[in-house]
Amino acid sequence: MRRRTSPPPSPLPQRDGVDPVRVRLPTGDAWATVRDHLVARLAAGAEVIDGMLEAGLIVDAAGRPVTRDRAYVPGMFVWFHRELPDEERVPFAIDVIHRDDHLVVADKPHFLATTPRGSHVAETALARLRRELDIPTLGAAHRLDRLTAGLVMFTVRPEERGAYQSLFRDRHVAKEYEAVAPYDPSLPLPRTVRSRIVKERGVLAAREVGGEPNAVSRVELLEHRGGLGRYRLTPGTGQTHQLRVHMSSLGVPILGDPLYPVVANPVPAGDFRRPLQLLARMLEFTDPVTGREHRFVSRRVLRAWASYEEWATG
């Protein structure tokens, strides 16, 4: 079996807390030049690629600019910085509740993506923390949905990231969420919801289908008042939007959810008035590097429970 080799370190520094893009030229292809491959592979188009090459913005492992006539070499790596999108700044702070030589645990606000993806690049929790804490090696151990607030864990040392990521992959992290949703006195709780959830590429919403369950959620009512309930949600699995889908299927969709069920007037970009009332409240695990027992609890309060009128009016 051929052992995969690690890519060489990037010759380009981060920009605004965002890593440069790394492209590996695949084996088995027979392009004449690096330029030809990049034009065919990247969506930017020939004019943009040619402009970047002329400006010396695409470099090889030694940091040397790649020229337009540079021969294609299978397995070669090139790097460049993407053009950052014009992003709306999320006007809420990200709080750090724990920091040591191995971990940073942040209390993420609503609307802030965890890691760069799509139209959210520099305005993400990872990029912000890299800038604010001056830790360029910071990496995400897992992800939290952009609309959900609460605890997200980041690793300080790249060589330890795999150990912490495996905690989430192997379900060795106890997680609890909190939600505010309508109260239905006829809904028997607590209960465990089991269903099969699928999420198709390019489709915003996940959906439940028939078949063997792949999503398990424990739903408990903590308290209720004025037609609203405060719920503890404990996921046994990690399907996309799992808790949101299950709460909606029970007939008590989480307040502020634009997808489950689909609302007639979805929240436009830049509207931060009525955030999804879902919070990643607690993370508990044994540290795979130090052996310490960790239990972290979010300090955030869901606004619709503290003051429904304030949340509803934005």
Secondary structure, DSSP 8 states (H G I E B T S, - for coil): ----------SS--BTTB--EEEE--TT---SBHHHHHHHH-TT-HHHHHHHHHTT-SB-TTS-B--TT-B--TT-EEEE-----------S--EEEEE-SSEEEEEE-TT-BSS-BTTBSSSBHHHHHHHHHT-TT-EESS---TT-EEEEEEES-GGGHHHHHHHHHTT-SEEEEEEEEE--TTS--SEEEEEEEE--TT-SS-EEESSS--EEEEEEEEEEETTEEEEEEEESS--TTHHHHHHHHTT---TT-STTTT-SS---TT--SS---EEEEEEEEE-TTT--EEEEE-----HHHH-HHHHHH-
